[in-house]
Amino acid sequence: MEFDVIGDITGAQTIATGSGIRELGRLRKRYGRGRWRKRKGFAEIRLPSGEIVQAELHWYEATGIGKREMKIKTFI
């Protein structure tokens, strides 16, 4: 699902790092080597319908590469 993050992501926490990430091999192959972390946080997002809602987001992040593959985990 496509969505836009409005404002800042709050309450960001690291869920997993390094070999604790199941998708580590695929991430390295697709985006390159880096210090990968799986993270979660909360933000307001705009859905394709134009509706604005609060949601818990999960994403992968690496220094020098940035946030990748952001997804909506739950609506709040």
SVG drawing of the C-alpha trace seen along z (x, -y; Angstrom):
<svg xmlns="http://www.w3.org/2000/svg" viewBox="-10 -17 39 32">
<polyline fill="none" stroke="black" stroke-width="0.4" points="0.0,0.0 1.3,-3.4 1.2,-6.1 2.9,-9.4 4.4,-10.0 3.2,-13.4 5.6,-15.0 8.1,-13.1 8.2,-9.5 7.9,-9.4 8.9,-6.7 11.4,-5.0 12.9,-1.9 15.3,0.7 13.7,4.2 16.6,6.2 20.2,5.6 22.8,7.5 22.2,11.3 19.0,10.9 17.4,9.6 15.9,12.4 16.1,10.5 19.7,9.4 21.1,11.2 18.4,9.8 18.9,6.3 22.6,6.4 22.1,7.8 19.6,5.1 20.8,2.0 24.5,2.8 26.4,3.5 25.7,1.4 24.9,1.6 21.3,2.7 18.7,2.3 15.0,3.2 13.1,0.3 9.6,-0.7 7.8,-3.9 4.6,-5.9 3.5,-8.6 0.6,-10.2 0.2,-9.0 -1.9,-10.0 -3.5,-7.0 -4.3,-7.0 -7.9,-7.9 -6.7,-11.1 -7.6,-9.9 -5.0,-10.9 -4.5,-8.3 -2.1,-7.3 -0.1,-4.1 2.7,-2.0 5.4,-1.7 8.2,0.8 11.2,0.3 14.8,1.2 17.6,-1.4 21.3,-1.5 23.9,-4.3 24.7,-6.0 21.8,-4.2 18.8,-5.5 15.2,-4.1 14.1,-1.4 10.9,0.7 8.7,-1.2 5.4,0.6 2.2,0.1 2.1,2.6 -1.1,1.4 -3.5,-1.5 -4.0,-3.2"/>
</svg>
